[in-house]
Amino acid sequence: MTTIKLEPGKLEPGKLETKATAMQTEAYWENLVKRSLCRFLLLAQLAKGPVHGYGINQAIKEAGQGCCEPTEAMVYSTVKELQEGGYIDCRMEEHQGRQRRVCWLTDSGEEAFRAAARVWQRMVPTVEDCIEQALPQGR
């Protein structure tokens, strides 16, 4: 049987999910949504202006209203990928005697954010319709 790794703490101890049963868990879908939503919220935060890593984490957490709480590793790897792709620039700054990385969107990053926003704008009504279909009258 093939197994997939889900977010720690979401499975019962000692229980491995197969691909066939994993899709039946909320944790599976939550991880997929979080990955995409966190990336979008990260771009949204950087679109407001330069921000440091901890500030990105906090902003995503607040904007996600509890549904999207990225780990530092998730933010770091996403920032690295976006920087390598030319979507963000970063520099080290000293703040109260400590070094921290401050990042901002490049022109390409701003266009990527607008493209993502257009896709989310089209998808949200479809997602809402599907939720209503799956959970009629708030079930």
C-alpha positions, 0 to 999 in steps of 0.5 A: 500500500502507498502512504502519504504524509499528512500534517503531524497530529492529524492522524491517530497514532500508529494509523497510516492512511492509504491514498484511497482513504486519505481523501476521505479525511478532512486533514488531506483536504485541509493540507491541500487548501492550506498550501495554496492559500498560504502562498496567496496570503503570503503574496498579499502580505508582501503586496502591502510592502516590505515585511520580515519573516515573522511578520509574514507568518503572523499576517498569514495566520491572522488573514487565514482566521485559524485555517492557515497557520504556516510553520516557519519552514513552510514560509522559509521554503516558499520565500526561497522559491519565490526569491529564486523565481524572481517574484520577491527580493529580500535583504538582511536588516538589523532591528534592535541588534538582531538580523532579520530578512525583509522581503518585498514583491518585485514587478513579477511578483506583483503580476503573479499576485494579480494573476492569483487573485483573478484565479481565486476570484473565479474559483471562490463562487464555484467552491461556495456552490460545491460546499452548498451541494455537499452541505445543504443548509449548513449541515 
